[in-house]
Amino acid sequence: MKLEELNKEYDKLQKIYGDNNLDSIYNGGYSDNPDIAFVFMNPTGRNIASSKTWKGLKSPWIGTKNIWDLFNELDLIDKTIYNQIKSKKGKEWTEEFAEDVYNSIKEHKYFITNLAKCTQVDARPLPDSVYKKYLKLFEKEISIVNPKVIILFGNQVSSIVLDKNISVSKCRRKRFEKEINGNIYKFYSVFYPVGNGRFNIDKSIEDIKWIINNEI
């Protein structure tokens, strides 16, 4: 199975759990055994790629600013690209610029995805039950991409993926292992670095640097 084949299933779930005026946001980056897969929660309409008029990449964080601070501090994005991101308003992103951003991500050999692909108009919280509807598809996605390490952002995503009650503050830099389709994958739970979790971004950066130094 290829990643593109999963998109059809994500689109079906968008009609049920997302906003009908917006498209699903899938994933993006280096998808052939990347060093790291970064797993966020779910997309919002702030991602301009969720517009039905957008014909380019349907990848996370297009048209946003704050998350790229984290990748910049981790030296995981080209500095010129980062500076362009910070200087642009969301609506100023073009499909070509989004390609440039994700080409830089590919060069740094990491992958970005969300557990749930259902785009909401805003950052309203989703119940666990919605995320669980995506879990099997997410596991197929991980099997296809086959990352060396998987970083889960936040308590909710971590708890659902690892099937145990996770408090990030109590398991910093702790490796979890989970078998998916016959392969054992390494997981770490990290503070969510944007939105209400913005004040934890320094802890996220510290822990991810440690993970990179010890696992990659």
NUDO-969888 format. One record per residue: residue in three letters; residue number from 1; z, y, x of N, C-alpha, C in turn. Coordinates in pm, 1 decimal. Example, Ala and Ser with C-alpha at 12.3 -4.5 7.8 and 13.67 -1.06 7.14 Angstrom:
! NUDO-969888
("ala",1,(780.0,-569.0,1319.0),(780.0,-450.0,1230.0),(780.0,-330.0,1320.0))
("ser",2,(708.0,-225.0,1285.0),(714.0,-106.0,1367.0),(787.0,3.0,1290.0))
This chain:
! NUDO-969888
("met",1,(0.0,-120.2,83.7),(0.0,0.0,0.0),(0.0,125.3,87.3))
("lys",2,(-67.1,230.0,43.0),(-71.2,357.0,113.4),(12.2,461.0,38.9))
("leu",3,(51.4,564.8,110.3),(131.5,670.5,47.9),(62.4,730.1,-73.5))
("glu",4,(-69.2,747.6,-62.8),(-144.4,809.7,-172.6),(-133.3,729.9,-302.0))
("glu",5,(-117.7,599.7,-289.1),(-105.7,516.3,-408.9),(26.2,540.4,-481.2))
("leu",6,(129.7,580.0,-406.0),(257.8,610.5,-469.1),(251.8,739.6,-549.9))
("asn",7,(160.9,828.9,-511.7),(154.9,959.5,-578.7),(126.2,947.0,-727.9))
("lys",8,(46.6,848.1,-764.8),(16.5,827.9,-906.9),(143.8,793.6,-985.0))
("glu",9,(230.6,715.4,-921.6),(356.4,679.8,-986.8),(449.2,801.5,-994.9))
("tyr",10,(449.7,882.8,-889.2),(530.1,1004.3,-891.7),(482.9,1098.9,-1002.2))
("asp",11,(352.8,1105.2,-1022.1),(298.8,1194.1,-1125.3),(339.9,1148.2,-1265.5))
("lys",12,(348.5,1016.8,-1285.3),(395.5,965.6,-1414.2),(539.4,1009.9,-1440.1))
("leu",13,(622.9,1003.6,-1335.5),(763.6,1041.7,-1350.3),(779.8,1192.9,-1366.3))
("gln",14,(686.9,1269.4,-1308.8),(690.6,1414.9,-1326.7),(680.6,1450.7,-1474.5))
("lys",15,(598.1,1379.3,-1547.5),(580.0,1406.6,-1690.0),(707.1,1378.1,-1770.4))
("ile",16,(791.0,1291.3,-1717.1),(914.0,1254.5,-1787.1),(1031.0,1342.2,-1743.7))
("tyr",17,(1044.2,1363.5,-1611.5),(1165.3,1426.5,-1558.8),(1143.2,1566.9,-1501.1))
("gly",18,(1018.4,1607.4,-1481.7),(990.2,1738.7,-1424.9),(941.2,1836.4,-1529.7))
("asp",19,(903.2,1953.6,-1483.5),(846.3,2054.6,-1571.6),(697.9,2025.3,-1590.5))
("asn",20,(653.4,2021.1,-1714.5),(515.2,1983.1,-1741.9),(412.8,2084.8,-1692.5))
("asn",21,(458.2,2204.4,-1659.5),(366.8,2306.7,-1608.0),(353.5,2303.7,-1456.2))
("leu",22,(427.0,2211.9,-1392.7),(427.4,2202.4,-1246.9),(385.2,2063.4,-1202.1))
("asp",23,(335.3,2054.8,-1079.4),(296.5,1926.3,-1021.1),(410.4,1867.8,-939.0))
("ser",24,(404.3,1737.9,-919.2),(494.5,1671.6,-825.0),(470.8,1724.9,-684.3))
("ile",25,(577.4,1722.2,-605.5),(566.5,1745.6,-461.6),(598.3,1613.3,-393.9))
("tyr",26,(509.6,1567.8,-305.8),(521.5,1433.0,-251.5),(597.3,1430.1,-119.1))
("asn",27,(529.2,1445.7,-9.6),(587.8,1432.1,123.6),(488.6,1491.5,222.6))
("gly",28,(519.9,1485.4,350.6),(425.5,1535.2,449.3),(477.0,1517.5,590.7))
("gly",29,(386.8,1526.5,684.8),(423.5,1514.2,824.7),(366.9,1389.5,888.2))
("tyr",30,(431.1,1345.6,994.6),(387.2,1229.8,1072.7),(431.6,1103.1,1000.0))
("ser",31,(338.5,1021.6,958.7),(370.7,909.5,868.8),(346.7,771.9,929.8))
("asp",32,(333.2,764.7,1061.5),(311.6,636.6,1129.2),(423.5,612.6,1229.2))
("asn",33,(536.7,559.5,1178.2),(654.2,533.1,1261.8),(707.4,660.8,1327.3))
("pro",34,(738.9,764.3,1247.1),(791.2,889.3,1303.1),(929.3,870.1,1364.7))
("asp",35,(967.2,964.5,1448.9),(1101.5,959.9,1506.7),(1207.0,974.1,1398.0))
("ile",36,(1183.6,1065.3,1303.6),(1281.6,1093.1,1198.2),(1211.1,1112.2,1064.4))
("ala",37,(1272.3,1062.5,957.8),(1234.9,1100.0,821.7),(1350.0,1182.1,764.8))
("phe",38,(1320.4,1304.2,722.9),(1419.9,1391.9,661.4),(1406.2,1380.9,509.6))
("val",39,(1517.2,1349.6,442.4),(1513.4,1324.1,298.3),(1598.9,1426.9,224.3))
("phe",40,(1532.3,1511.0,144.8),(1600.4,1612.7,65.4),(1616.8,1564.6,-79.5))
("met",41,(1653.4,1653.0,-169.1),(1687.3,1615.3,-305.7),(1563.3,1608.7,-395.1))
("asn",42,(1518.5,1724.5,-443.0),(1400.2,1730.5,-528.5),(1340.9,1870.4,-517.6))
("pro",43,(1212.9,1886.4,-542.2),(1147.3,2017.2,-527.3),(1171.4,2108.6,-646.9))
("thr",44,(1146.9,2237.8,-624.1),(1154.1,2336.4,-732.2),(1025.0,2417.0,-734.7))
("gly",45,(1012.0,2498.4,-837.6),(893.8,2581.2,-852.3),(878.5,2687.6,-746.2))
("arg",46,(980.7,2706.8,-661.6),(965.8,2799.0,-548.5),(861.2,2747.0,-450.0))
("asn",47,(840.4,2618.4,-451.2),(733.7,2560.3,-368.9),(601.4,2590.7,-438.0))
("ile",48,(521.5,2679.4,-378.1),(400.4,2724.0,-447.3),(296.0,2613.5,-458.3))
("ala",49,(312.8,2505.0,-381.9),(220.4,2392.5,-393.1),(238.4,2317.9,-525.1))
("ser",50,(347.5,2345.8,-596.8),(368.7,2280.7,-726.5),(281.7,2342.0,-836.3))
("ser",51,(220.2,2455.3,-808.6),(129.3,2517.4,-905.6),(6.3,2429.2,-927.1))
("lys",52,(-37.8,2419.0,-1050.2),(-154.5,2335.9,-1079.7),(-284.2,2395.7,-1024.4))
("thr",53,(-279.4,2521.3,-982.6),(-397.7,2583.5,-922.5),(-405.0,2558.9,-771.6))
("trp",54,(-297.0,2506.0,-714.5),(-292.9,2480.7,-569.1),(-365.5,2349.9,-539.5))
("lys",55,(-465.9,2355.9,-455.6),(-548.8,2237.7,-427.4),(-521.0,2176.2,-290.5))
("gly",56,(-426.8,2234.8,-215.9),(-397.6,2184.2,-82.0),(-286.9,2080.0,-83.1))
("leu",57,(-217.0,2068.9,29.1),(-107.5,1973.3,43.0),(-2.0,1994.1,-65.1))
("lys",58,(45.9,1883.7,-120.0),(158.6,1888.1,-213.3),(281.4,1835.9,-137.5))
("ser",59,(324.6,1915.2,-40.4),(430.7,1875.1,51.8),(553.5,1963.8,35.9))
("pro",60,(670.7,1916.9,80.8),(793.7,1993.0,61.4),(796.2,2128.7,131.0))
("trp",61,(865.0,2223.2,66.6),(904.4,2352.3,123.8),(788.6,2448.3,151.0))
("ile",62,(672.8,2426.1,92.9),(560.9,2518.8,110.7),(590.1,2648.7,34.9))
("gly",63,(578.2,2760.9,105.4),(604.9,2890.4,44.8),(749.4,2934.7,49.9))
("thr",64,(834.3,2858.4,119.2),(975.9,2895.4,131.7),(1006.7,2933.1,276.1))
("lys",65,(1125.1,2989.2,298.8),(1161.5,3036.9,432.0),(1279.4,2963.1,495.0))
("asn",66,(1390.1,2947.9,419.6),(1518.3,2915.7,481.0),(1522.1,2781.3,553.8))
("ile",67,(1458.9,2679.8,497.1),(1468.4,2547.8,560.2),(1406.3,2546.6,698.9))
("trp",68,(1309.6,2634.2,721.4),(1240.9,2634.6,850.8),(1329.9,2687.1,960.9))
("asp",69,(1440.7,2756.4,925.9),(1539.5,2794.5,1027.0),(1598.5,2670.4,1092.5))
("leu",70,(1625.8,2569.1,1011.2),(1681.1,2444.3,1064.0),(1583.3,2378.4,1160.5))
("phe",71,(1458.6,2365.5,1120.6),(1361.3,2298.7,1207.0),(1334.1,2379.6,1333.2))
("asn",72,(1341.8,2511.7,1322.6),(1325.1,2595.4,1440.7),(1439.6,2574.0,1539.2))
("glu",73,(1562.7,2571.1,1488.7),(1678.4,2550.2,1576.2),(1676.9,2411.8,1641.3))
("leu",74,(1610.9,2317.6,1577.9),(1599.3,2182.7,1632.9),(1478.1,2167.6,1725.3))
("asp",75,(1404.2,2277.4,1745.2),(1280.8,2274.4,1825.5),(1180.7,2174.5,1768.8))
("leu",76,(1170.2,2172.9,1636.4),(1080.6,2079.4,1568.9),(966.1,2151.0,1497.9))
("ile",77,(939.6,2273.3,1537.9),(823.4,2342.8,1484.2),(776.2,2444.5,1587.6))
("asp",78,(647.5,2462.7,1595.4),(589.1,2559.3,1687.2),(644.2,2699.3,1658.6))
("lys",79,(683.5,2771.6,1763.6),(746.6,2902.4,1746.5),(653.6,3003.0,1678.5))
("thr",80,(525.5,2995.3,1710.7),(430.7,3087.5,1648.4),(420.5,3061.7,1498.8))
("ile",81,(415.9,2935.6,1462.4),(411.8,2898.8,1320.4),(539.4,2945.0,1250.2))
("tyr",82,(652.3,2922.9,1315.1),(780.5,2962.8,1256.2),(783.9,3113.9,1231.5))
("asn",83,(740.5,3190.7,1328.7),(740.7,3336.3,1313.3),(649.0,3380.1,1199.7))
("gln",84,(538.0,3310.5,1182.5),(448.8,3341.3,1071.1),(514.7,3308.9,937.2))
("ile",85,(585.9,3197.8,932.8),(658.3,3161.3,810.5),(757.0,3271.4,773.1))
("lys",86,(832.4,3319.2,871.4),(935.7,3419.2,844.0),(877.1,3554.5,804.3))
("ser",87,(753.6,3579.5,843.2),(692.0,3708.9,812.0),(617.5,3708.6,679.1))
("lys",88,(595.0,3590.0,621.9),(516.0,3580.1,499.5),(605.0,3574.9,375.3))
("lys",89,(558.4,3635.0,269.0),(616.5,3609.4,138.4),(559.1,3478.0,87.1))
("gly",90,(631.9,3414.9,-4.4),(587.7,3284.5,-53.0),(444.8,3282.9,-102.5))
("lys",91,(408.3,3383.7,-179.6),(274.3,3388.4,-238.4),(165.4,3413.2,-134.0))
("glu",92,(205.3,3451.0,-12.0),(108.5,3477.0,94.1),(68.6,3350.7,170.3))
("trp",93,(139.5,3241.2,144.3),(96.7,3114.3,204.3),(-39.5,3076.3,146.6))
("thr",94,(-127.5,3032.0,232.1),(-255.8,2978.5,187.6),(-255.8,2827.7,209.2))
("glu",95,(-352.5,2762.3,149.0),(-364.2,2618.4,168.9),(-390.2,2585.8,316.2))
("glu",96,(-463.5,2674.6,382.7),(-493.3,2654.1,524.9),(-367.0,2671.3,609.7))
("phe",97,(-282.9,2769.7,573.5),(-159.4,2788.8,650.1),(-64.0,2671.5,630.0))
("ala",98,(-57.7,2619.0,509.2),(24.9,2500.7,484.6),(-20.1,2383.8,573.2))
("glu",99,(-150.0,2369.4,590.3),(-203.1,2266.5,680.9),(-156.0,2292.2,824.0))
("asp",100,(-157.6,2417.9,866.5),(-112.8,2452.2,1001.8),(34.5,2414.8,1021.1))
("val",101,(116.8,2445.7,920.7),(259.0,2412.6,928.9),(278.5,2262.2,942.5))
("tyr",102,(210.4,2186.6,859.0),(230.8,2041.8,862.1),(161.8,1975.3,980.4))
("asn",103,(61.7,2039.0,1037.5),(6.1,1987.5,1163.2),(107.4,2002.9,1275.3))
("ser",104,(185.1,2112.2,1274.1),(291.6,2129.1,1372.2),(399.4,2023.0,1354.4))
("ile",105,(430.9,1991.2,1228.7),(528.0,1884.9,1200.4),(477.9,1750.8,1254.6))
("lys",106,(350.5,1722.9,1233.5),(293.1,1598.3,1285.4),(302.0,1591.9,1437.3))
("glu",107,(276.8,1704.8,1502.5),(284.1,1709.0,1648.2),(424.7,1678.1,1698.4))
("his",108,(524.4,1713.0,1618.0),(663.0,1687.2,1656.5),(713.5,1552.2,1604.7))
("lys",109,(627.4,1478.3,1539.4),(651.8,1338.7,1500.6),(771.9,1319.5,1407.0))
("tyr",110,(773.2,1399.9,1299.7),(870.5,1372.1,1195.8),(806.2,1385.4,1058.7))
("phe",111,(878.2,1338.6,959.1),(827.6,1323.4,822.8),(928.0,1389.3,729.1))
("ile",112,(879.1,1459.7,627.7),(966.0,1526.7,531.0),(935.3,1474.7,390.8))
("thr",113,(1039.6,1442.0,317.5),(1021.0,1396.2,180.3),(1143.1,1434.8,96.9))
("asn",114,(1134.6,1411.8,-33.1),(1247.1,1424.9,-125.2),(1272.7,1289.0,-187.7))
("leu",115,(1397.7,1259.8,-221.0),(1425.9,1136.1,-292.9),(1353.6,1138.7,-427.2))
("ala",116,(1371.8,1246.1,-503.1),(1300.6,1263.1,-630.3),(1186.3,1361.4,-609.8))
("lys",117,(1072.6,1330.6,-666.1),(954.6,1416.8,-651.7),(930.4,1503.7,-774.6))
("cys",118,(1019.3,1497.5,-873.2),(998.2,1573.3,-996.9),(1034.3,1720.0,-975.3))
("thr",119,(936.8,1806.1,-988.5),(956.1,1949.2,-965.1),(1016.1,2016.0,-1088.9))
("gln",120,(1126.1,2088.3,-1067.1),(1189.6,2166.7,-1172.2),(1156.9,2314.3,-1150.5))
("val",121,(1171.9,2393.9,-1254.0),(1142.4,2537.4,-1238.4),(1243.0,2604.6,-1146.7))
("asp",122,(1364.4,2549.6,-1138.5),(1468.4,2608.5,-1054.9),(1551.7,2497.0,-991.8))
("ala",123,(1662.3,2534.8,-929.3),(1743.6,2438.1,-855.9),(1852.9,2376.6,-943.0))
("arg",124,(1822.7,2352.4,-1067.3),(1921.0,2290.4,-1156.6),(1957.0,2151.4,-1103.4))
("pro",125,(2084.0,2110.7,-1115.5),(2122.9,1978.5,-1066.3),(2061.9,1867.1,-1151.7))
("leu",126,(2023.5,1760.2,-1086.8),(1972.0,1643.2,-1156.6),(2080.1,1535.7,-1160.6))
("pro",127,(2089.8,1462.9,-1269.1),(2187.8,1354.1,-1274.4),(2146.4,1238.0,-1184.3))
("asp",128,(2242.5,1159.0,-1145.5),(2214.4,1042.2,-1061.7),(2106.7,953.2,-1123.4))
("ser",129,(2107.8,944.3,-1256.0),(2015.5,853.4,-1324.1),(1869.3,887.2,-1294.6))
("val",130,(1837.9,1015.6,-1277.5),(1699.6,1055.5,-1246.5),(1664.1,1013.3,-1104.3))
("tyr",131,(1752.4,1040.6,-1009.9),(1725.3,1000.7,-872.2),(1706.2,849.0,-860.9))
("lys",132,(1783.6,775.2,-937.8),(1773.4,629.3,-931.2),(1639.1,579.0,-982.0))
("lys",133,(1574.2,655.8,-1069.3),(1440.5,618.3,-1115.6),(1338.4,622.2,-1001.9))
("tyr",134,(1368.7,697.4,-898.1),(1277.9,712.2,-784.5),(1312.7,620.0,-668.0))
("leu",135,(1425.0,550.5,-675.8),(1474.9,478.3,-558.9),(1380.1,368.9,-510.8))
("lys",136,(1325.4,290.9,-601.6),(1233.6,183.4,-561.6),(1108.2,239.9,-496.0))
("leu",137,(1054.9,347.7,-552.3),(937.1,411.2,-493.6),(970.6,471.4,-357.5))
("phe",138,(1090.1,529.6,-347.0),(1133.7,584.4,-218.7),(1141.1,473.8,-112.9))
("glu",139,(1192.1,359.2,-150.8),(1202.3,248.9,-55.4),(1064.1,199.2,-13.6))
("lys",140,(969.1,199.0,-104.8),(831.0,165.1,-67.5),(776.3,268.2,30.7))
("glu",141,(807.5,394.6,4.2),(763.4,503.5,92.0),(817.5,483.6,233.3))
("ile",142,(945.2,449.6,243.0),(1007.5,426.0,373.9),(942.6,306.5,443.1))
("ser",143,(912.1,203.3,368.7),(848.3,85.4,427.6),(710.9,119.4,485.1))
("ile",144,(637.9,205.5,415.6),(504.3,245.2,462.5),(514.9,332.3,587.3))
("val",145,(606.1,428.2,584.5),(618.7,525.8,693.3),(689.3,465.8,815.2))
("asn",146,(791.2,382.8,789.5),(863.7,309.8,894.3),(925.3,401.8,1000.0))
("pro",147,(1012.5,493.9,958.7),(1074.1,586.1,1055.8),(1178.7,517.3,1143.0))
("lys",148,(1199.3,573.9,1261.2),(1301.5,520.2,1352.0),(1441.3,550.0,1300.1))
("val",149,(1459.2,670.8,1245.8),(1587.8,714.1,1191.1),(1561.5,791.3,1062.4))
("ile",150,(1651.2,776.7,966.1),(1637.8,847.0,838.8),(1760.2,936.0,820.0))
("ile",151,(1736.7,1063.9,797.0),(1845.0,1159.1,774.7),(1847.1,1198.2,628.1))
("leu",152,(1959.2,1170.1,563.6),(1978.7,1198.3,421.7),(2060.9,1324.8,407.5))
("phe",153,(2012.0,1420.8,331.8),(2082.0,1547.9,316.3),(2167.7,1548.4,190.5))
("gly",154,(2298.0,1564.8,208.5),(2388.4,1583.6,97.1),(2452.6,1456.6,43.6))
("asn",155,(2562.3,1475.4,-29.6),(2639.0,1363.2,-83.0),(2561.1,1282.2,-185.7))
("gln",156,(2492.9,1351.1,-276.5),(2429.1,1281.9,-387.6),(2315.2,1192.4,-339.8))
("val",157,(2225.2,1247.6,-259.5),(2113.6,1168.5,-207.6),(2165.5,1052.8,-123.1))
("ser",158,(2263.9,1080.7,-38.4),(2319.3,976.6,48.3),(2381.6,864.0,-33.0))
("ser",159,(2457.3,899.6,-134.7),(2525.9,798.5,-216.2),(2427.6,709.1,-289.3))
("ile",160,(2319.5,767.1,-340.7),(2221.9,689.1,-416.7),(2140.7,598.4,-325.1))
("val",161,(2094.5,651.8,-213.7),(2012.5,571.8,-122.5),(2094.3,458.5,-60.7))
("leu",162,(2217.9,488.3,-20.9),(2300.7,388.5,47.9),(2382.2,303.2,-48.0))
("asp",163,(2379.7,337.8,-177.7),(2449.6,261.7,-281.4),(2599.5,249.9,-252.6))
("lys",164,(2657.7,361.8,-211.1),(2802.1,369.7,-192.3),(2842.7,515.9,-202.3))
("asn",165,(2969.9,538.3,-230.4),(3017.5,675.4,-246.9),(3028.3,742.7,-110.4))
("ile",166,(2941.6,841.3,-85.8),(2934.7,907.2,43.8),(2985.1,1050.5,33.9))
("ser",167,(3075.6,1085.9,122.2),(3115.8,1224.5,142.8),(3074.9,1261.4,284.9))
("val",168,(2978.3,1352.0,296.2),(2923.6,1385.1,428.0),(3033.3,1427.6,524.3))
("ser",169,(3130.1,1505.1,476.1),(3235.4,1557.3,564.0),(3319.1,1445.9,626.4))
("lys",170,(3319.0,1327.2,564.5),(3400.6,1216.8,614.1),(3320.9,1115.8,696.4))
("cys",171,(3189.0,1135.1,704.6),(3109.4,1034.6,778.6),(3007.7,1100.7,871.6))
("arg",172,(3044.7,1214.3,925.9),(2953.6,1283.1,1017.6),(2925.2,1194.7,1139.5))
("arg",173,(2796.6,1183.9,1172.7),(2749.6,1109.5,1289.4),(2778.4,959.2,1280.3))
("lys",174,(2802.9,912.4,1159.5),(2822.3,768.7,1139.0),(2689.8,704.9,1099.2))
("arg",175,(2652.2,600.8,1169.8),(2527.4,531.8,1137.1),(2551.7,431.0,1025.3))
("phe",176,(2463.2,434.0,926.2),(2460.2,333.1,821.3),(2331.8,252.8,838.4))
("glu",177,(2334.8,128.4,799.7),(2214.7,45.9,805.4),(2188.9,-14.4,668.1))
("lys",178,(2060.8,-22.5,635.0),(2022.8,-79.2,506.4),(1892.9,-156.0,523.4))
("glu",179,(1888.0,-271.0,459.6),(1765.7,-351.4,464.1),(1672.6,-309.3,351.4))
("ile",180,(1549.2,-280.4,386.4),(1446.4,-245.4,288.6),(1324.0,-330.6,316.9))
("asn",181,(1287.8,-412.1,221.4),(1170.2,-499.0,233.9),(1167.7,-576.2,365.1))
("gly",182,(1283.6,-630.8,401.2),(1291.8,-719.2,517.5),(1316.9,-650.3,649.6))
("asn",183,(1319.2,-517.6,651.4),(1345.0,-443.4,775.0),(1476.7,-367.0,764.9))
("ile",184,(1546.7,-356.6,877.0),(1671.7,-282.6,882.1),(1642.6,-140.4,927.6))
("tyr",185,(1689.1,-43.3,849.0),(1668.5,97.6,882.1),(1802.7,165.5,909.0))
("lys",186,(1799.0,262.9,999.5),(1917.2,339.6,1038.1),(1920.9,471.2,960.8))
("phe",187,(2034.8,499.2,901.0),(2053.1,619.2,819.5),(2171.1,701.2,869.7))
("tyr",188,(2159.2,832.5,856.2),(2271.4,923.1,878.2),(2277.2,1020.2,761.3))
("ser",189,(2399.3,1053.8,722.2),(2420.8,1150.5,615.0),(2460.4,1284.2,676.4))
("val",190,(2390.9,1391.0,635.6),(2408.2,1522.8,695.8),(2427.3,1626.7,585.3))
("phe",191,(2503.0,1730.6,614.2),(2524.0,1838.2,516.2),(2390.8,1895.5,469.1))
("tyr",192,(2384.4,1927.2,338.4),(2264.8,1990.9,284.0),(2258.4,2133.7,337.9))
("pro",193,(2144.7,2174.4,397.6),(2142.8,2299.3,473.9),(2085.6,2422.4,403.1))
("val",194,(2048.7,2410.8,276.6),(1988.3,2525.7,207.0),(2052.9,2542.7,70.0))
("gly",195,(2017.1,2650.3,2.6),(2075.1,2676.4,-129.1),(2225.1,2698.3,-116.9))
("asn",196,(2302.4,2632.5,-202.8),(2447.3,2644.6,-197.5),(2506.0,2587.6,-69.1))
("gly",197,(2428.4,2504.1,0.2),(2475.2,2445.0,125.1),(2439.5,2524.6,248.3))
("arg",198,(2386.1,2643.3,229.7),(2340.0,2724.3,343.6),(2451.1,2748.4,445.8))
("phe",199,(2574.7,2763.7,398.4),(2685.2,2792.0,490.9),(2715.8,2672.1,580.7))
("asn",200,(2657.3,2555.8,550.6),(2677.7,2436.4,633.6),(2562.2,2410.9,730.5))
("ile",201,(2466.8,2503.1,739.3),(2347.9,2474.4,819.2),(2382.0,2452.0,966.7))
("asp",202,(2483.3,2522.8,1019.5),(2520.5,2503.2,1159.8),(2571.6,2361.6,1184.2))
("lys",203,(2648.1,2307.6,1088.2),(2696.0,2170.0,1101.0),(2579.5,2072.4,1093.7))
("ser",204,(2482.8,2102.1,1005.8),(2364.5,2016.2,995.8),(2290.2,2012.0,1128.9))
("ile",205,(2271.2,2128.9,1188.0),(2198.7,2138.0,1315.1),(2273.7,2062.2,1424.6))
("glu",206,(2405.2,2082.4,1431.8),(2486.7,2012.5,1532.4),(2471.4,1860.7,1519.7))
("asp",207,(2482.4,1811.2,1397.6),(2478.1,1666.6,1377.4),(2338.9,1609.8,1403.9))
("ile",208,(2235.2,1681.3,1362.4),(2099.3,1631.2,1385.2),(2066.9,1630.6,1534.4))
("lys",209,(2111.9,1731.2,1606.7),(2091.6,1731.0,1752.3),(2159.8,1610.3,1814.8))
("trp",210,(2279.7,1580.4,1768.5),(2351.4,1462.9,1820.3),(2275.3,1335.2,1787.7))
("ile",211,(2224.6,1324.6,1666.2),(2148.6,1206.3,1624.9),(2023.4,1190.8,1711.9))
("ile",212,(1952.2,1300.1,1734.5),(1831.1,1295.2,1817.2),(1866.3,1249.3,1959.3))
("asn",213,(1972.9,1303.8,2013.8),(2011.6,1268.3,2150.8),(2056.5,1124.2,2164.0))
("asn",214,(2110.8,1068.6,2056.4),(2167.8,933.5,2064.5),(2078.5,824.1,2007.4))
("glu",215,(1978.8,861.7,1926.9),(1898.4,760.3,1859.3),(1749.3,766.1,1893.8))
("ile",216,(1700.9,878.9,1939.2),(1555.4,892.9,1958.7),(1520.2,877.1,2106.1))
